[in-house]
Amino acid sequence: SYRGYEDEMYTQWFANGAWFDVPVRPHTDKEFVNANPPYQTSPDLIGKLDSNLANIRQRYELTPYYYSLAYGAYLDGEPVIVPPVFYYQNDPEVRQMGNEKLIGKDLLVGIVAQHGEYQRNLYLPAGKWVDYYSNEWIDSTGETVDNVPVYRDGLFRLPAFARAGAIIPTMYVDENTKDVFGNRKNGSAAHDELVVRVYADPTASSFTLYEDDGQTLSYDDNSRPIYQYRTTKLRQQLVDANTVKVTIEAANNVNGTSPFPGAITSRHNVVRLAVENKQGNGVSLNGVSLPQLNSLEEFETASQGWFNSGDNIILAKSSSESVNTAKTFTFNLAATAPETSVNLVCDRGFTSPGDSIYAVGSIPALGAWNPANAVKLDPNVYYQYIIDGRSNPGPDAPIWTGIVSDLEPNTSFEWKCIRRNEADPSIVTFQPGNNNAYTTGASGYSGSSYGRF
């Protein structure tokens, strides 16, 4: 039977599983079916491989958050993954909603499961929410955000938002990370730092990090298992318009007077603070100023310090310190000018080998009508079934998309899709007809603008 739909279906299935399955378990055993050619079921063999890799690394990164939620479920019956109605029972918009899920209370994720789906609408309950990928803020009154991009920098990502006040403990993950336990490839540098994503909010909030070795237990007088673990309370508060405090409290050993076997007793602590239209003006740790660093590379190699990462993010890091001492980071903030972004969509972007689709337009960010400086888009919906002309289900033409960020708010511009030769940028075909016109919003994500060959 025809199998041109497999890559898109698998990419979506794996991304959904990387958010919603506990545990994530792609079934790579191909012995259950006899097919020629054989079915591929491993994420490194089928689908958008770079997207599969990015989504599983993201899940590795979030392991401390999921594991802590699982401990909460074990101890107190709190659910790990629920429909929004569980926490927003008075919101009639979510009562029959089945295509959005909450990971704990703080991460809202939209399901994507349609052929050709390159964007989707996402409902946000009342409150402030932050795009998990772009760190753009939305002050929702209980409303739908239209056309949230599914592809970012060519990677398939489920739309996700963090609630203001969220505290998400994570672990360091890079190309040398081998597995969900954080084991490293031979010869690569060790990384055992605690990385905490914090979304600043005036209402004080906290999250309890649970850690154990997954093995050590004893038994009580009734022969029931007692697990040895430790907890670390994480806290945040935007105490005034220009000050945020983030505290990593001293660790607390539970069901044991000493740490569980193999527990990390000293580590670097990294805070990744998301703020709305602000940047850092200074960061202190327990009252002592940290040095400001000038680049991400410098931040990553320094023992301690802080860095304005851009896109509403401030990074701060302590030196390696005992988990038994409390650490309070104080961020002093200064206002920045609001910025906005737009998702450019080019439909019917058929290409020949050596050609790609670009967007060129009237503003500097789009090359000021110079095709040589145009913005390259990604062929995000350009699957085998489109090439083969089998559009049921799914679109019948390729769709190229790209997010253009750091735009001035309330700015009108015109643009067009172009087909450009990679070897010779002067060989260009413009989309026919009138220019596409768009005006950006006041702040944050402005939506999508469309062109068509």
C-alpha positions in Angstrom: 0.0 0.0 0.0 1.1 3.7 -0.5 3.4 4.9 2.3 4.1 8.5 1.3 2.3 9.8 4.4 4.5 8.1 6.9 7.1 10.8 7.4 4.6 13.4 8.4 2.5 11.1 10.5 5.6 9.8 12.4 7.0 13.2 13.0 3.7 14.4 14.6 3.2 11.2 16.5 6.7 11.3 18.0 6.4 15.0 19.0 3.1 14.3 20.7 4.6 11.4 22.5 7.6 13.4 23.6 5.2 15.8 25.4 2.4 13.5 26.6 3.7 9.9 27.1 5.0 8.7 30.4 7.5 7.2 29.7 8.4 8.1 26.1 8.7 4.8 24.4 9.0 4.7 20.6 8.3 1.1 19.5 11.3 0.1 17.4 10.6 -3.6 17.1 9.8 -4.3 13.4 9.2 -8.1 13.9 5.4 -7.7 14.2 4.8 -7.0 10.5 6.1 -8.4 7.3 6.4 -5.7 4.7 8.6 -5.0 1.7 10.3 -2.6 2.1 10.3 -3.1 5.9 8.5 -0.5 8.0 10.9 1.8 9.9 9.7 2.7 13.4 12.8 4.2 15.0 12.9 8.1 15.3 16.4 8.2 13.8 15.1 6.4 10.6 11.8 7.9 9.7 10.1 11.3 9.7 11.9 14.7 10.1 15.0 13.4 11.8 16.2 16.7 13.1 12.7 17.4 14.6 12.6 14.0 16.2 16.0 14.6 17.8 15.0 18.1 19.0 11.8 16.8 20.5 13.4 14.0 22.4 16.2 16.2 23.7 13.5 18.6 24.9 11.9 15.8 26.8 15.3 14.8 28.3 15.8 18.5 29.3 12.4 18.4 31.1 13.1 15.2 33.0 13.4 16.9 36.5 10.0 18.6 35.9 8.2 15.4 34.8 9.9 13.4 37.6 8.9 15.9 40.2 5.3 15.9 38.9 5.3 12.1 39.1 6.4 12.2 42.7 3.6 14.6 43.4 1.2 12.1 41.8 2.6 9.3 43.9 2.5 11.3 47.2 -0.6 13.4 46.8 -2.5 12.2 43.8 -1.8 15.3 41.7 -2.1 14.4 38.0 0.9 14.8 35.7 -1.0 15.4 32.4 -4.6 16.6 32.3 -7.0 18.5 30.0 -7.3 22.2 30.9 -10.7 21.7 32.5 -9.1 20.0 35.4 -7.6 23.3 36.6 -10.0 25.7 34.9 -13.3 24.2 35.8 -15.1 27.6 35.7 -14.0 28.3 32.1 -16.8 27.1 29.7 -14.4 27.2 26.8 -12.3 24.2 28.0 -15.1 21.9 29.2 -15.2 19.9 25.9 -11.7 20.6 24.8 -9.7 17.6 23.8 -6.8 19.0 21.7 -4.9 20.8 24.5 -3.2 19.3 27.5 -1.6 20.7 30.7 1.7 19.3 31.9 1.3 19.9 35.6 -0.4 23.2 36.2 2.1 25.3 34.3 2.7 24.1 30.7 -0.1 24.2 28.2 0.6 22.2 25.0 -1.5 21.9 21.8 -1.9 18.6 20.0 -1.1 18.6 16.3 -2.4 15.6 14.3 -3.5 16.6 10.8 -1.7 16.4 7.4 -0.4 19.7 6.3 -0.9 21.4 9.7 1.8 24.1 9.9 -0.1 26.3 12.4 -3.0 25.9 14.8 -5.2 28.1 17.0 -4.6 27.7 20.7 -7.0 28.7 23.5 -5.3 30.3 26.6 -7.3 30.5 29.8 -7.4 33.9 31.5 -4.0 35.1 32.8 -0.5 35.8 31.5 1.1 33.1 29.3 4.6 33.0 27.7 5.4 31.2 24.5 7.7 28.3 25.5 9.9 28.8 22.4 9.9 32.6 21.6 9.3 33.9 25.2 6.7 36.3 23.8 4.1 37.2 26.4 0.3 37.2 26.0 -2.1 38.7 28.5 -5.2 36.5 27.9 -8.7 37.3 29.0 -9.6 33.8 28.1 -9.1 33.9 24.4 -7.8 32.0 21.3 -4.4 32.9 19.8 -4.8 32.4 16.1 -2.3 30.7 13.8 0.4 29.7 16.3 3.3 28.3 14.3 4.0 24.6 14.4 7.4 24.9 12.7 10.2 27.0 14.1 13.5 27.2 12.4 12.5 24.2 10.3 11.8 22.1 13.4 8.3 20.6 14.1 7.2 21.7 17.5 3.9 21.4 19.3 2.7 24.9 20.4 3.4 25.3 24.1 2.9 28.1 26.6 4.1 28.5 30.2 1.9 30.2 32.7 3.3 33.3 34.3 4.7 32.3 37.7 5.8 28.9 36.4 9.0 27.4 37.7 10.3 24.5 35.5 13.4 22.6 36.8 15.4 21.2 33.9 18.7 19.5 33.2 21.5 20.4 30.8 21.2 18.7 27.5 23.3 18.9 24.4 24.6 16.8 21.6 26.7 14.8 24.1 23.7 13.8 26.2 23.1 10.0 25.9 19.9 9.4 27.7 17.2 10.6 30.0 19.5 10.1 33.1 21.9 12.7 31.8 24.7 10.3 31.1 27.4 11.8 28.8 29.3 10.4 25.8 32.8 9.2 26.6 35.3 12.1 26.7 32.7 14.9 26.9 32.6 17.4 29.8 30.4 16.5 32.8 27.3 18.6 33.3 25.3 18.2 36.6 24.0 21.7 37.0 20.4 22.5 38.0 18.8 24.7 35.3 15.6 26.4 36.4 13.3 28.1 33.9 11.4 30.9 35.7 8.5 33.0 34.3 8.4 36.1 36.5 5.0 37.1 38.1 4.0 39.4 40.9 2.2 36.6 42.7 4.7 34.5 44.6 4.9 30.9 43.5 6.9 27.8 44.3 7.7 24.3 42.9 9.1 21.3 44.7 11.9 19.5 43.0 12.1 15.8 43.8 15.4 13.8 43.3 16.4 10.2 44.1 18.5 7.5 42.6 15.5 5.5 41.4 16.6 2.5 43.5 17.2 3.0 47.2 14.4 2.0 49.5 13.8 0.4 52.8 10.7 -1.1 54.5 8.6 0.1 57.4 7.2 -2.1 60.2 4.2 -3.1 57.9 6.6 -4.1 55.1 5.7 -1.2 53.0 8.4 0.3 50.9 10.0 3.6 52.0 11.8 5.5 49.3 14.7 7.7 50.2 14.7 11.0 48.3 15.3 14.7 48.7 13.3 17.8 48.0 14.3 21.3 47.0 11.8 24.1 47.1 12.1 26.6 44.3 10.5 30.1 44.6 10.0 33.2 42.5 8.4 36.6 42.8 8.4 39.8 40.8 8.6 41.9 44.0 8.3 45.3 42.2 8.3 46.5 38.6 12.1 46.1 38.3 13.1 43.4 40.8 12.7 39.6 40.7 13.8 37.2 43.4 14.4 33.6 42.7 15.3 31.3 45.6 16.7 27.7 45.5 16.2 26.6 49.1 18.4 24.2 50.9 17.8 20.5 50.0 15.8 18.4 52.5 16.6 14.7 52.8 13.4 12.6 53.2 13.3 9.1 54.8 17.0 9.3 55.6 19.4 11.5 57.6 21.9 11.6 54.8 21.6 12.1 51.0 20.5 9.1 48.9 23.4 7.1 47.4 25.1 8.9 44.5 23.3 12.2 45.2 24.9 15.4 44.0 26.0 17.4 47.0 27.4 20.5 45.2 26.5 21.9 41.8 26.2 25.0 39.7 22.7 26.6 39.7 21.5 28.3 36.5 18.4 30.5 36.4 16.8 31.2 33.0 14.5 34.1 33.9 11.8 35.1 31.4 10.5 38.7 31.8 8.1 40.9 29.8 9.9 43.6 27.8 12.7 43.8 30.3 16.4 43.1 30.5 18.9 42.7 33.3 20.6 45.7 34.9 22.4 43.6 37.5 22.1 40.3 39.3 23.2 39.4 42.8 23.5 36.1 44.6 22.8 36.2 48.4 23.5 39.9 48.3 26.8 39.6 46.4 26.9 41.0 42.8 27.6 38.6 40.0 29.8 39.7 37.1 28.0 40.6 33.9 29.1 38.5 30.9 29.0 39.6 27.3 28.2 36.4 25.3 26.5 33.0 25.7 29.9 31.3 25.1 31.4 33.4 27.9 28.5 32.6 30.2 28.7 28.8 29.5 32.4 28.7 30.3 32.4 31.0 33.3 32.2 29.7 36.9 29.5 32.3 37.7 27.9 35.4 36.3 24.9 36.7 34.4 24.1 37.5 30.8 21.3 39.3 28.9 20.4 36.6 26.4 17.9 38.6 24.5 14.3 37.7 23.6 13.1 38.5 27.2 15.6 36.1 28.8 18.2 36.8 31.5 20.6 34.0 32.5 22.3 33.8 35.8 24.7 31.2 37.2 26.2 30.5 40.6 29.5 28.8 41.2 29.4 25.2 42.4 27.7 25.4 45.8 26.4 23.0 48.4 22.8 21.8 47.9 22.5 22.3 51.7 22.6 26.1 51.4 19.9 28.4 50.2 20.7 30.6 47.1 18.7 33.7 46.3 19.2 35.4 43.0 18.1 39.0 42.8 17.5 40.4 39.3 17.4 44.1 38.8 15.6 45.0 35.6 15.3 47.8 33.1 12.6 48.3 30.5 13.2 47.5 26.8 11.2 48.5 23.8 8.5 46.0 22.8 9.1 43.8 19.7 6.9 41.6 17.6 7.1 38.8 15.2 5.2 37.4 12.2 5.0 34.0 10.6 5.4 34.3 6.8 3.7 31.6 4.7 4.3 30.9 1.0 1.8 28.4 -0.5 2.4 26.4 -3.7 6.2 26.7 -3.3 7.2 24.1 -5.8 10.9 24.1 -6.4 13.5 22.4 -8.7 16.8 21.1 -7.4 19.0 24.1 -6.5 16.1 26.5 -5.8 14.6 27.6 -2.5 11.7 29.8 -1.4 12.5 33.2 0.2 10.5 36.2 1.5 11.6 39.7 0.4 9.9 42.9 1.4 9.9 46.6 2.1 11.5 46.6 5.5 15.2 45.9 6.3 14.4 42.6 8.1 13.1 41.4 4.7 16.0 42.7 2.6 14.4 46.0 1.6 13.3 44.4 -1.7 16.8 43.1 -2.5 16.5 39.4 -3.3 20.1 38.8 -2.3 19.2 39.8 1.3 15.8 38.0 1.4 14.8 35.7 4.3 15.0 32.0 3.5 11.9 30.0 4.5 11.8 26.3 5.3 9.9 23.7 3.3 8.0 22.5 6.3 5.1 20.9 4.4 6.8 19.3 1.4 6.2 15.6 1.8 6.3 12.7 -0.6 2.6 12.6 -1.0 2.6 16.2 -2.3 5.4 15.4 -4.7 3.4 12.3 -5.9 0.2 14.3 -6.3 -1.7 12.3 -3.7 -3.4 15.1 -1.7 -6.2 13.1 0.0 -5.7 13.5 2.9 -3.4 16.5 3.1 -2.5 19.6 1.0 -1.8 19.3 -2.7 1.1 21.8 -2.8 4.2 22.5 -0.6 4.0 25.2 2.1 7.2 27.1 3.1 7.2 29.1 6.4 9.5 31.2 8.5 9.1 33.4 11.6 10.6 36.8 11.3 11.3 38.3 14.8 12.5 41.5 16.4 10.2 43.7 14.3 9.0 47.1 15.5 5.3 47.0 16.7 2.5 48.7 14.7 4.6 48.7 11.5 3.1 48.2 8.1 5.1 46.6 5.3 4.7 44.8 2.0 6.4 41.6 0.9 6.4 38.7 -1.6 7.4 35.1 -1.9 10.3 34.5 -4.3 11.8 31.4 -5.8 15.6 32.0 -5.7 18.5 30.0 -7.1 21.0 29.1 -4.4 24.1 29.3 -6.6 23.0 32.6 -8.3 20.8 34.9 -6.2 20.1 37.0 -9.2 18.0 34.2 -10.7 14.6 35.0 -9.1 10.9 34.4 -9.7 8.5 36.6 -7.8 5.0 35.4 -6.8 2.5 36.9 -9.3 0.0 39.7 -8.5 0.0 42.4 -5.9 2.3 42.6 -2.9 1.3 41.0 0.3 0.5 43.6 3.0 0.7 43.3 6.7 0.8 45.4 9.9 2.5 44.1 13.0 0.8 44.1 16.4 1.6 46.0 19.6 3.9 43.4 21.1 4.6 39.7 20.9 3.4 37.4 18.2 1.4 39.2 15.5 0.1 36.2 13.5 0.7 34.9 10.0 0.9 36.7 6.6 0.3 34.7 3.4 1.7 34.7 -0.1 1.1 32.3 -3.0 2.7 31.3 -6.2 
